[in-house]
């Protein structure tokens, strides 16, 4: 990966999900809103993208370090079928990524590739009043500025 990013990889993936219409937007009034870094309590059907620990590869012979960014996509819903469908739509989109252009606040990026570990069902929330279902998809991505 080359160059530095003006936005975090999670912000770039958030915009990518919105661009694909997998997520509706960035506000609670949108259908399936997608948040960055923090998921508010409402609405029930929501997504959030978090930055996690990257994988760093050092190539001693070349003297370079290559980093694959870590992210987690969380899906929350009160309907199991909706959660399964949304998680599968995200996985299908991740599997199709090859040199995909994304623009965040007029800054252009290219998602070169994304690796994911599949869908993890976390079960219902602990809060007895909601019992919404939670899913996650953990990724490592190669993203650079265009």
Protein Blocks (a to p, Z undefined) as FASTA:
>chain_A
ZZjdfbdfklmmmmmmmmnomagbjcfkbghiadehiacfbdfbdcddddddddddddfk
nopacdddddddddddfbfklmmmmmmmmmmmmmmgghiacdeehiacddfbacdebjad
ebjafblklopacdddddddddddZZ
